[in-house]
Amino acid sequence: MAQALRPTTAGSLFATDDRSHPLQDALMAVTLVLGAVAFITAMFHSLHLLSSWAGLVGIFTGAYGQWISETTRERFGLILGLGASGIGFFLGMAHGGLFGGLW
């Protein structure tokens, strides 16, 4: 009968602990937005400054968010944002880098 007393959150990917985590949620949102910006702008050669800087900042915010995250929902969003930020950063670096064309 011990199984009847446990909550059934194991089947949900977005299971939370029913508490608010405003800092972690903000870091997740910022990482997702920066990852989307970096990934989309990396497809255009002339936007390498934006994609490389957005990707770099997205990697740092995502790494810090992973370090302090507490739920699976936060980690899931952070990993998506980190992946997109990484791809955008590396493609931006390949197209000209962080300072390419400024000097």
C-alpha positions in Angstrom: 0.0 0.0 0.0 3.0 2.3 0.0 2.5 3.0 -3.7 -0.9 4.6 -3.0 0.7 7.3 -0.9 3.3 8.5 -3.4 2.4 11.3 -5.9 2.3 10.3 -9.5 4.7 12.8 -11.0 7.2 10.3 -12.3 5.5 10.1 -15.7 5.5 13.8 -16.5 8.5 15.4 -18.2 7.6 18.8 -16.8 7.0 17.7 -13.2 7.6 20.4 -10.7 7.9 20.6 -7.0 4.8 22.9 -6.8 7.0 25.9 -5.7 7.8 29.0 -7.7 11.4 29.5 -8.9 11.4 33.0 -10.4 15.2 33.3 -10.9 15.4 29.8 -12.6 12.4 30.6 -14.8 13.9 33.9 -15.8 17.2 32.3 -16.7 15.4 29.6 -18.7 13.4 32.2 -20.6 16.5 34.4 -21.3 18.5 31.3 -22.4 15.7 30.2 -24.8 15.3 33.7 -26.3 19.1 34.1 -26.7 19.3 30.6 -28.2 16.6 31.3 -30.7 18.2 34.6 -31.7 21.6 33.0 -32.1 20.3 30.1 -34.0 18.2 32.1 -36.4 20.7 34.8 -37.1 23.5 32.2 -37.6 21.8 31.3 -40.9 22.8 34.8 -42.3 26.4 35.4 -42.9 26.3 39.1 -42.4 24.7 38.8 -38.9 27.7 36.9 -37.4 28.2 39.5 -34.7 24.7 39.1 -33.4 24.7 35.4 -33.5 28.1 34.9 -31.9 27.4 37.4 -29.0 23.9 36.1 -28.4 25.2 32.5 -28.5 28.0 33.3 -26.0 25.7 35.1 -23.6 23.1 32.3 -24.0 25.8 29.7 -23.1 26.8 31.5 -20.0 23.2 32.1 -18.8 22.2 28.6 -19.6 25.2 27.2 -17.7 24.4 29.2 -14.7 20.8 28.2 -14.9 21.8 24.5 -15.1 23.9 25.0 -12.0 21.0 26.4 -9.9 18.1 24.6 -11.5 15.8 22.6 -9.3 13.2 20.9 -11.6 13.2 18.9 -14.8 11.1 21.5 -16.5 13.8 24.1 -16.0 16.6 21.7 -17.1 14.7 20.8 -20.2 14.2 24.4 -21.4 17.8 25.2 -20.4 19.2 22.3 -22.5 17.2 23.4 -25.5 18.4 27.0 -25.1 22.0 25.9 -24.6 22.0 23.7 -27.7 20.6 26.5 -29.9 23.0 29.0 -28.3 25.9 26.7 -28.9 25.0 26.1 -32.6 24.5 29.9 -33.1 27.7 30.7 -31.4 29.8 28.3 -33.4 28.3 29.2 -36.7 28.7 32.9 -35.8 32.4 32.3 -35.0 32.8 30.4 -38.3 31.2 33.4 -40.2 33.5 36.1 -38.7 33.5 35.8 -35.0 32.9 38.2 -32.1 34.8 41.1 -33.5 35.1 40.3 -37.2 34.9 43.3 -39.4 35.0 45.9 -36.6 38.7 46.6 -36.9 
